[in-house]
Every structure is written in C-alpha cells, then in structure tokens.
Amino acid sequence: MIFSVTKDNLHIGLQIVSHISNKQMNLPVLQNVHIKADGGGVVLSTTNLELATRVRVRGKVDKEGEFTVPARLASDFVSLLPNDRVDVSLGDAELLVVCGDTSTKMNGIDAAEFPLIPAVETSLKVEIPAETFKEALSQTLFSVSTSEARPELSGVLLKFGNGKLTLAATDSYRLAERVLPVEFSGERKVIIPGRALQEVSRIISTLRDDPESGETVSVQLSETQAVFSYGNAELTTRVVDGSYPDYTQIIPTQFATEVVVGRQELIKAVRTASLFSRTEICDVTLSVKPEDKKIVVHALEASRGKNTASCPADVKGKENTITVNYRYMLDGLSAMDSEGVSVKFIDAMNPLLIHPNGQAEGESYTYLVMPIRQ
C-alpha cells in the first residue's frame, strides 16, 4: 500500500472516525482505524460493533492495500504534522508516514482482523437540510436518558409522516420535540441511539465548510439499522429495539397561565436564582401575578441565603407558581434562538411548557419540564 494525501484532508478524516474507536481487551483491533487505499482514494473506517463510521479522503494511490493502526494515536500524530503532503506506505506490520522532515513508523494490526462492516439494505431514504438537522439535534439530544433502565429512552425518536419529521427525546423529567418539514409521503418510526446522533452532529460540524459536502444529510433506514451520509462521510448504527412511549399524552393543551418574556432576560434570572438553589435538588420557583406584569424567579438555600430575580413579561391568565429544576429549564431556553419565549403552565403539579416566539411555518419546537413537587 502506497498513497499520498494532504495533511489537512487526512487529519479531517481521522477526526471524523477516531471518536468511536473502542478500547477492548478482547478485541484490540477495535481501537484501530482501518485504512484502505483503492482506485478512488483512501477510505478510513472505525467501529465499536454498535456504530461504524467511514470517510473517503481524496488522495493519490500508487499501490492498493489495507492496514489498521491505533485511531487516536493516528489522529493526534497527524494533527501535529506540518501542513504538507503526507506520504504513507505499508512495511512489515507497520505503517511508514513521511511528511516534510518527519518520518515515523507506526505499529498496527493486519486488516484481516478488522470486523467486516456490511452494506445495509435500506427501505427508506430521506434528504434533510444539514444545518436544519444539526439544529434539531442540538435541541433534542440533551433530553435523552442516560439510564439503562429503559433502553428506548436512550435514543431519539424519529417519526416520519405527513411531510414532516418529528424528533423527540425524553428522560422522564423533561421532553424536547422538534418538527421539520421533509419531502417524504410515507410513515415510519425509528429510535436512533443518542450516541450515534451526537456523532452525526459532529460530522456535519466537521465537514460543513467542505464544498463537496453539499447541503443535505441522507437518512436511510432498514428494519434494524440506520445509515446517515453527509459529504464523503457515512455513519451506520443499529436502531434501538422497542416502542417509544406516547409522549404526546403528557403535553398539556390548555393552560391557566401564559407568560411571554425575553429569553435572555429569563435565562439571566434563572441563573441568578440558581446560585441559591439546593444543590441536590437544583430547585427554583417561578411565580407570576398578572397585575405585576413580570415573572419572578426565586430560590432559597438555608446555608447560603435566598435570591429573588425578576424580568418584565406579558402575563395572561391567573396568578400561578411552579418549582422546576433550573438545569432543565436552562437547557431548553439555551436551545432556542428566538428573542422571546412563551412559558405556559397549569399549576404546581403539572408540566411547564416553553415555546420560542416567531417559529417558521411548518416548523415547531416544544420543550416540557416536569415540576418538582414540594
């Protein structure tokens, strides 16, 4: 195997694939990146047996071949090379890398030991605008459950239907839902592992400035797997087995109180009050009185003291109070980019609902926080 690539192209490729390499004593080759040089360029692949990433790097191939080397080591090493051409050749169970005045031999494992990444027979394919999809992921992924007790909550629900894609995630304490318009007429539901979608988001960020990446992410689904393609990169993941709970049942449709308030002002008020919340509970209390035309956020911690912060608001409905986890509140507010938000609640025992103001037609974002019951 003999090939030449630019340092930047090789570094970007290794950045994309090196994140999912897995340190396993039983199968050391899972720590490695599989490097294959063929007529079309150089293909880098990694897998942890749950996820697999593959990226094609532009380069000049003089001799075809394949080999594996430690993924993290290769990525860190290439990042420190001078911005020059990188010449790679395969010796006796080692990779010779030459760049400028730097010459390195990197030990590895024969490519025959690397797990086969089979092609996926897909039954559905949808193109989604890459930046819109990345934004939707940033608004939902933080609500994915980290507990293994309910595996179906460890992923994001992707629901295709009626020309829309709905992404939903919940850990039972909060819920995030984003709706996007897509050109797809059928109906399909699938749960994608949160870890896989984090990698998809990272791939979009890494390749967004590459003119060859295009403007859309391709999503392909089979019964047991999903494939996400963007530019020269591809990620394959198993889907989560099981049925996602019908979360729509917990989203209120009628409210006793609605508050329209500046998003940044509310973030600042919640952050200020949070300094005096109880560490183990992270509680802050939101109070509104229609005649005061403001929302008040306060917290009390016996050893530190208490704080009351408020911001002007338009209030409709009756006087109301609710206590919530300030971390959950801030996650949702920070995921929005609107100037104002609508905060709706029924009473202290029911969920709090937040929407950004001025949502585009065909799109919507809903964030729900369960109350802390005193």
Phi, psi and omega per residue, in radians:
M1 nan 2.174 3.093
I2 -2.450 2.187 3.083
F3 -2.665 2.844 3.095
S4 -2.272 2.406 3.108
V5 -2.470 2.869 3.011
T6 -1.360 2.653 3.127
K7 -1.038 -0.737 -3.098
D8 -1.110 -0.795 -3.129
N9 -1.103 -0.734 3.136
L10 -1.166 -0.696 -3.127
H11 -1.138 -0.761 3.126
I12 -1.087 -0.764 3.114
G13 -1.050 -0.774 3.136
L14 -1.199 -0.602 3.066
Q15 -1.020 -0.731 -3.074
I16 -1.174 -0.771 -2.987
V17 -1.591 -0.374 -2.966
S18 -1.276 -0.303 -3.051
H19 -1.163 -0.531 -3.030
I20 -1.751 0.027 3.070
S21 -1.049 2.458 -2.921
N22 -2.106 2.253 3.108
K23 -1.453 1.807 3.141
Q24 -2.246 2.228 -3.135
M25 -1.187 -0.586 -3.088
N26 -1.296 -0.446 -3.100
L27 -2.448 1.339 -3.057
P28 -0.998 -0.453 -3.084
V29 -1.144 -0.303 3.103
L30 -1.204 -0.235 3.050
Q31 -1.410 -0.172 -2.958
N32 -1.768 2.749 2.982
V33 -1.728 2.304 3.100
H34 -1.515 2.131 -3.111
I35 -1.943 2.109 -3.136
K36 -2.232 2.117 3.088
A37 -1.760 2.175 3.081
D38 -2.420 -3.015 -3.059
G39 -1.033 -0.467 -3.081
G40 -1.605 -0.003 -3.117
G41 2.294 -2.624 -3.093
V42 -2.080 2.209 -3.138
V43 -1.881 2.191 3.085
L44 -1.857 2.310 -3.114
S45 -2.409 2.517 2.983
T46 -2.431 2.764 3.070
T47 -2.684 2.633 2.973
N48 -2.063 0.316 -3.134
L49 1.348 -0.244 3.005
E50 -1.810 -0.683 3.113
L51 -2.125 2.688 3.010
A52 -2.472 2.364 3.067
T53 -2.101 2.552 3.129
R54 -2.503 2.359 3.095
V55 -2.437 2.415 3.098
R56 -1.716 2.227 -3.113
V57 -1.894 2.292 3.098
R58 -1.150 2.371 3.133
G59 -3.010 2.989 3.115
K60 -1.791 2.053 -3.102
V61 -1.774 2.083 3.089
D62 -1.669 -0.477 3.118
K63 -2.606 2.184 -3.121
E64 -1.264 2.709 3.123
G65 2.941 3.134 -3.139
E66 -2.666 2.685 -3.101
F67 -2.894 2.889 3.061
T68 -2.239 2.477 3.070
V69 -2.379 2.798 3.140
P70 -0.961 2.191 -3.005
A71 -1.163 -0.849 -3.102
R72 -1.148 -0.737 3.112
L73 -1.049 -0.810 -3.132
A74 -1.071 -0.756 -3.132
S75 -1.124 -0.825 -3.141
D76 -1.112 -0.704 -3.116
F77 -1.150 -0.850 -3.098
V78 -1.124 -0.570 3.138
S79 -1.099 -0.397 -3.100
L80 -1.674 -0.044 -3.133
L81 -1.285 2.707 3.041
P82 -1.137 2.742 -3.092
N83 -1.355 1.394 -3.003
D84 -2.574 -3.101 3.080
R85 -1.259 2.439 3.108
V86 -1.934 2.118 3.102
D87 -1.800 2.184 -3.074
V88 -2.137 2.339 3.077
S89 -2.479 2.647 -3.103
L90 -1.721 2.157 3.064
G91 -1.782 -2.505 3.137
D92 -1.534 1.627 -3.130
A93 1.044 0.545 3.084
E94 -2.686 2.671 3.141
L95 -1.839 2.206 3.089
L96 -1.683 2.114 -3.107
V97 -2.062 2.119 -3.138
V98 -2.138 2.235 3.113
C99 -2.563 1.987 -3.080
G100 1.044 -2.185 3.137
D101 -1.601 0.071 -3.098
T102 -1.701 2.270 3.084
S103 -2.321 2.182 -3.042
T104 -2.391 2.482 3.005
K105 -1.920 2.179 -3.083
M106 -2.021 2.114 3.141
N107 -1.284 2.614 -3.136
G108 -2.662 -2.819 -3.098
I109 -2.229 2.504 -3.130
D110 -0.969 2.444 -3.092
A111 -1.096 -0.397 -3.127
A112 -1.114 -0.382 -3.135
E113 -1.501 -0.162 -3.114
F114 -1.337 2.329 -3.108
P115 -1.043 2.459 3.094
L116 -1.208 2.307 3.048
I117 -1.792 1.707 -3.029
P118 -1.266 2.692 3.029
A119 -1.215 2.548 -3.092
V120 -1.788 2.224 3.057
E121 -1.451 1.839 -3.043
T122 -1.753 2.650 -3.131
S123 -1.986 -0.073 -3.107
L124 -2.525 2.431 3.076
K125 -2.448 2.253 -3.135
V126 -2.332 2.405 3.046
E127 -1.755 2.271 -3.115
I128 -2.222 2.362 3.077
P129 -0.937 2.216 -2.975
A130 -1.073 -0.817 -3.078
E131 -1.180 -0.637 3.106
T132 -1.150 -0.733 3.139
F133 -1.140 -0.715 3.122
K134 -1.099 -0.718 3.099
E135 -1.098 -0.746 3.132
A136 -1.082 -0.678 3.104
L137 -1.144 -0.702 3.141
S138 -1.151 -0.391 -3.125
Q139 -1.586 -0.123 -3.073
T140 -2.182 -0.571 -2.984
L141 -1.041 -0.570 -3.104
F142 -1.190 -0.241 3.127
S143 -1.612 -0.028 3.117
V144 -1.170 2.442 -3.134
S145 -1.268 2.440 3.063
T146 -1.711 -0.028 3.122
S147 -1.433 2.542 3.101
E148 -1.602 0.025 -3.085
A149 -1.159 -0.623 3.126
R150 -2.222 1.595 -3.048
P151 -0.972 -0.569 -3.093
E152 -1.135 -0.410 3.132
L153 -1.503 -0.046 3.116
S154 -1.440 0.029 -3.139
G155 -2.254 3.132 3.094
V156 -1.849 2.293 3.063
L157 -1.346 2.196 2.990
L158 -1.913 2.031 -3.082
K159 -2.091 1.976 3.113
F160 -1.698 2.355 3.103
G161 3.020 2.490 3.076
N162 0.970 0.682 3.112
G163 1.251 0.332 -3.127
K164 -2.300 2.665 2.939
L165 -2.053 2.152 3.098
T166 -1.903 2.194 3.030
L167 -1.867 2.278 -3.128
A168 -2.414 2.457 3.103
A169 -2.526 2.452 3.108
T170 -2.637 2.564 3.017
D171 -2.006 0.316 -3.133
S172 1.424 -0.218 3.116
Y173 -1.833 -0.410 3.061
R174 -2.651 2.841 -3.083
L175 -2.447 2.351 3.059
A176 -2.155 2.319 3.129
E177 -2.363 2.258 3.083
R178 -2.196 2.321 3.141
V179 -1.985 2.287 3.137
L180 -2.185 2.568 2.992
P181 -1.388 2.367 3.066
V182 -2.398 2.722 3.101
E183 -1.596 1.484 -3.136
F184 -2.710 2.251 -3.005
S185 -1.721 -0.316 -3.090
G186 -1.464 -2.957 3.103
E187 -2.262 2.404 -3.140
R188 -2.825 2.459 3.055
K189 -2.157 2.435 3.104
V190 -2.668 2.552 3.096
I191 -1.875 2.074 -3.128
I192 -1.802 2.267 3.129
P193 -0.947 2.410 3.136
G194 -0.993 -0.677 -3.137
R195 -1.057 -0.706 -3.139
A196 -1.112 -0.757 -3.110
L197 -1.249 -0.502 3.011
Q198 -1.077 -0.697 3.113
E199 -1.183 -0.679 3.091
V200 -1.055 -0.784 3.123
S201 -1.057 -0.714 -3.136
R202 -1.177 -0.679 3.106
I203 -1.080 -0.756 3.119
I204 -1.064 -0.766 3.137
S205 -1.087 -0.684 -3.083
T206 -1.247 -0.645 -3.012
L207 -1.799 0.031 -3.002
R208 -1.082 -0.489 -3.109
D209 -1.579 -0.037 3.100
D210 -1.402 2.059 -3.092
P211 -1.065 -0.339 3.134
E212 -1.458 -0.132 -3.070
S213 -1.273 -0.461 -3.111
G214 1.371 -2.973 -3.024
E215 -1.981 -0.031 -3.077
T216 -2.228 2.669 2.976
V217 -1.759 2.334 3.095
S218 -1.668 2.227 3.093
V219 -1.981 2.094 3.114
Q220 -2.124 2.389 -3.052
L221 -2.190 2.439 2.888
S222 -2.030 -2.980 -3.140
E223 -1.192 -0.552 -3.029
T224 -2.123 -0.156 -3.074
Q225 -2.402 2.819 3.067
A226 -2.340 2.522 3.133
V227 -2.182 2.204 3.090
F228 -1.978 2.184 -3.108
S229 -2.143 2.357 3.083
Y230 -2.583 2.137 -3.087
G231 1.028 -2.267 -3.139
N232 -1.618 0.145 -3.078
A233 -1.923 2.637 -3.140
E234 -2.514 2.375 3.067
L235 -2.151 2.273 3.097
T236 -2.006 2.352 -3.136
T237 -2.454 2.636 2.932
R238 -1.269 2.563 3.043
V239 -1.533 2.768 3.137
V240 -1.387 2.220 3.127
D241 -1.342 2.444 3.107
G242 2.187 3.081 -3.130
S243 -1.900 2.325 3.106
Y244 -1.333 2.426 -3.123
P245 -1.110 2.644 3.112
D246 -1.339 1.473 -3.048
Y247 -1.204 -0.334 -3.090
T248 -1.101 -0.367 -3.124
Q249 -1.182 -0.406 -3.086
I250 -1.699 -0.044 3.128
I251 -1.494 1.997 -3.126
P252 -1.146 2.653 3.095
T253 -2.022 -0.268 3.098
Q254 -2.211 2.483 -3.035
F255 -2.341 2.686 3.099
A256 -1.577 -0.464 -3.065
T257 -2.469 2.383 3.063
E258 -2.302 2.287 -3.102
V259 -2.154 2.265 3.016
V260 -1.904 2.128 -2.989
V261 -2.515 2.704 3.064
G262 -1.113 2.309 -3.060
R263 -1.133 -0.853 -3.116
Q264 -1.122 -0.650 3.111
E265 -1.105 -0.716 3.135
L266 -1.205 -0.698 3.087
I267 -1.003 -0.821 -3.124
K268 -1.086 -0.726 -3.132
A269 -1.132 -0.746 3.136
V270 -1.159 -0.742 3.123
R271 -1.103 -0.697 3.133
T272 -1.117 -0.847 3.135
A273 -1.133 -0.558 -3.074
S274 -1.102 -0.409 3.117
L275 -1.105 -0.331 -3.117
F276 -2.019 0.302 3.099
S277 -1.455 2.847 3.109
R278 -1.320 2.204 -2.981
T279 -0.960 -0.782 -3.061
E280 -1.348 -0.264 -3.078
I281 -1.945 -0.514 -3.124
C282 1.020 0.703 -3.026
D283 -1.620 2.380 2.921
V284 -2.318 2.621 -3.110
T285 -1.974 2.286 3.090
L286 -1.813 2.269 3.139
S287 -2.285 2.472 3.079
V288 -2.389 2.505 2.977
K289 -2.257 2.142 -3.066
P290 -0.911 -0.675 -3.068
E291 -1.269 -0.371 -3.114
D292 -1.459 -0.339 -3.133
K293 0.935 0.823 3.068
K294 -2.772 2.794 3.028
I295 -1.929 2.321 -3.062
V296 -1.940 2.277 3.097
V297 -2.044 2.182 -3.135
H298 -2.435 2.730 -3.140
A299 -2.588 2.666 -3.105
L300 -2.427 2.227 3.046
E301 -2.329 2.136 -2.926
A302 -0.952 -0.714 -3.051
S303 -1.429 -0.367 -3.087
R304 -1.859 -0.542 -3.129
G305 2.161 -2.722 -3.114
K306 -2.422 2.779 3.140
N307 -2.474 2.509 3.017
T308 -2.258 2.134 3.108
A309 -2.181 2.540 -3.119
S310 -2.483 2.808 3.066
C311 -2.541 2.588 -3.113
P312 -1.119 2.575 -3.084
A313 -2.765 2.754 2.963
D314 -1.623 2.140 -3.056
V315 -2.040 2.248 3.039
K316 -2.096 2.470 3.110
G317 1.776 -2.736 -3.014
K318 -1.717 2.952 3.045
E319 -1.055 2.444 -3.037
N320 -2.704 2.760 3.133
T321 -2.549 2.456 3.077
I322 -2.613 2.538 3.101
T323 -1.955 2.282 -3.099
V324 -2.384 2.933 3.042
N325 -1.345 2.105 -3.042
Y326 -1.167 -0.512 3.117
R327 -1.119 -0.763 3.121
Y328 -1.113 -0.708 3.138
M329 -1.062 -0.816 -3.100
L330 -1.193 -0.608 3.100
D331 -1.004 -0.828 -3.110
G332 -1.181 -0.782 -3.128
L333 -1.118 -0.675 -3.120
S334 -1.241 -0.383 -3.141
A335 -1.393 -0.169 3.134
M336 -1.718 2.733 3.110
D337 -2.153 0.160 3.138
S338 -1.339 2.749 3.096
E339 -1.234 -0.673 -3.125
G340 -2.119 2.803 3.094
V341 -2.343 2.692 3.062
S342 -1.846 2.129 -3.137
V343 -1.952 2.111 -3.056
K344 -2.165 2.406 3.032
F345 -2.640 2.809 -3.114
I346 -1.697 -0.988 3.109
D347 -2.863 -3.001 -3.058
A348 -1.231 -0.184 -3.056
M349 -1.848 -0.048 -3.075
N350 -2.101 2.827 -3.047
P351 -1.102 2.658 3.028
L352 -1.677 2.377 -3.097
L353 -2.077 2.364 3.137
I354 -2.225 2.306 3.053
H355 -2.212 2.514 2.961
P356 -1.301 2.567 3.075
N357 -1.404 2.630 3.045
G358 1.204 0.771 3.128
Q359 -1.276 2.529 -3.136
A360 -1.173 2.650 -3.140
E361 -1.086 2.327 3.140
G362 1.511 -0.126 3.125
E363 -2.113 2.620 3.049
S364 -2.725 2.637 3.070
Y365 -2.295 2.233 -3.141
T366 -2.189 2.294 3.098
Y367 -2.254 2.236 -3.061
L368 -2.140 2.380 3.109
V369 -2.177 2.241 3.076
M370 -1.306 2.548 -3.117
P371 -1.330 2.719 2.930
I372 -1.585 2.049 -3.063
R373 -1.536 2.117 -3.055
Q374 -1.318 nan nan
